[in-house]
Amino acid sequence: MALLTAETFRLQFNNKLRLRRPYYRRKTLLCYQLTPQNGSMPTRGYFKNKKKCHAEICFINEIKSMGLDETQCYQVTCYLTWSPCSSCAWKLVDFIKAHDHLNLRIFASRLYYHWCKRQQEGLRLLCGSQVPVEDMGFPEFADCWENFVDHEKPLSFDPSKMLEELDKNSRAIKRRLERIK
């Protein structure tokens, strides 16, 4: 599996409400871990939004193409830089309903247009369909950092301070998400 660069993680999972200069485009990344309940090794990967395909749809297509044993249960954990848009929320719900051997949990670094009713409805739909959507806190950021980031290259920042700051910023996101639910 290709890994994210530390700089990509630092910039894209940044959950500050407002960015300082220099501004950059915050993209959607989806990191997933598929763990069979039988204790086998987990499968990991990540997707970025493409021109005509959101990261969530790329993820759904990837899982479908794996030909998973439907008699086996799987835990799927997704870490997203943005919570799913309402369209992707509907597609994720349809996918999970059709694949009841998958248990999906979603953790989001930021909420996508959380002030729009349509996006709020998408989040409520996911939560009401046995797909919990939670904000990423310290344990999720740390797990994502450990499992999806290339640690070979020297860093220009202190990862422990970055993880603490991400956790601190997540408190406001958690309150917002709870109000939406």
C-alpha positions, 0 to 999 in steps of 0.5 A: 500500500502506498502511504501518505506523506507526513506533509499531506497528512498535516495539511489535509487532516488539519481541522482548524476552522480557519487557515492561515496564509499561505492558503491551500485547497483542502482535499478529501482523503479517505483512509480505510482499514478492513479487518476480518473478524477471524483475526486475519491481517487487516487490509488498508488503503486510501483514496482521494477525490477524483474528477468524477468520483468522490473518495467514498465512491472509490472506496465502495467500488474497491470493497465490492471488487475485493470479493469478500466472503459474505459468511464472514463479518468485517469491521471497516474503519474510515478516516476522512478529511471531510465528512461525506456529502449528502449524495455519498451518505445515501450511497454509503447507506445503500452499500451497507444495507446490501452488505450486512456482513460489513460493520462500517464506522466513519471518523471525520476530521472536518464537517462538510458544509455542516450549516446546510440542511441537506448535508446535515440530513446526510449525516443523520441518515448515516447515523440512523442507518447503523453507520456511526459518524464521529469526529476524529479525536486523538486516538483516531488521528494517532491511529491514522498517523501510525498506519497511513503515513510514511515515516521514512522522511525527516519531518519539518514539524513535531508530530506529537504537537500536531496530534495534540492540536488536532485533538484540541480543535476536534472539540468544537467539531464534536459539539457541532456534530452532536447538535446535528445528530 
